[in-house]
């Protein structure tokens, strides 16, 4: 080939000439999914204030109604300020008094506490620096207040939510309010001179609401010694005191109690019969052996009492077979017994309940799933309060009265947290990925420390719960 003949130039698949030079690399979308947005935690503290203004506009007034034996003209902090200090100790889930004391005068938290208390800081008398009271002062104040007065705060909160009709969809058959009752260890106590810790126990009644809400309503404290009878107190004795208080506070409320296997006994039946309450109680073979055997035999003789269905479980769909029998004798009473056999992808279980509700093909599915299985939610509450930073079983103070008042404020904080997290924060962070409750607590703490809460005319007009929370 001659030297003057031009050689062919290299081309690509599109017949474009290859030219030398510096060109940007090929644009290509990176592998993996697009990262979700970060939670906007700056508004979390303001959402707490708006929530209280929306659901509990008299919240601070309720704190003012608690007796205060101090001379107010000599006090630096008001009564509502001290109670807010205890509530925030639990709401921010430090797990101890020292954990909150480490943050109480940090950043903008003192100013935000003043804003939550809806009070003005008297700079002329107290100085320009805003502060939060220490836990020692809070414990001393709580030790001087009657437990019965503090116990009214969670009751008034639940009464307000019922009046708002916020929890109506959680009723069984749109009629019966579900109240789960169970006992737990309040705190492990401190070592005494004898070398043994005195444990404190409490019996809690919680209202089961929609969207997984379980709201503490009443707490009855159990002592190791019953001073009236000079003997050990027990959960059944505490249940009698709790039932009396529940009847006195809500005389016209249609109640269905959710009980564990300890309660299918005559004293409990007598109380429910006298007050006109319904109940769904776990039936254990060893607790009522004659009634259990009778229920099994009569259930096998009633082939028409059969319902097959499915429910959504943690590991997938659960095949559920419901069978029941009526008028099983329990001493002088006769109740209905419901059997629920469940087969999930990983296990097979059997649930048995005794109830004074009428059983039929149209009702057994709701009674089993909306009623009987819902009692487990109070166990989940205890688990969160023990292991989620609230500090249940932790000895916050040695004084018995202060310890009981601290426990009641823990229930107040738990109610506020459920409404805040499930009604506001989970919805605001729905587009974010893997935002747990513990992370929301950290963001709320950061917001209260770094972002000032200021009064706004704007409030959220509707509290919408996130069903996936």
Secondary structure, 3 states (H helix, E strand, C coil): CCCCCCCCCCECCCCCECCCCCCCCCCCCCCCCCCCCCCCHHHHHHHHHHHHHHHCCCHHHHHHCCCCCCCHHHCCCCHHHHHHHHHHHHHCCCCCHHHHHCCCCCCCHHHHHHHHCCCCCCHHHHCCCCCCCCHHHHHHHHCCCCHHHHCHHHHHHHHHHHHCCCCHHHCECCCEEEEEEEEEEEECCCECCCCCECCEEEEEEEEECCCCCEEEEEEEEECCCECCCCECCCHHHHHHHHHHHHHHHCCCCCEEEEECCCCCCHHHHHHHHHHCCEEEEECCCCCCHHHHHHHHHHHHCCCCCEEEEEEEECCEEEEEEEEEEEEEEECCEEEEEEEEEEECCCCEEEEEEEECCCCCCCCHHHHHHHHHHHHHHHHHHHHHHHHCCCCCECCCCCCHHHHHHHHHHHHHHHHHHHHHHHHHHHHHCCCCCCCCHHHHHHHHHHHHHHCCCCCCCCCCCCCCCCCCC
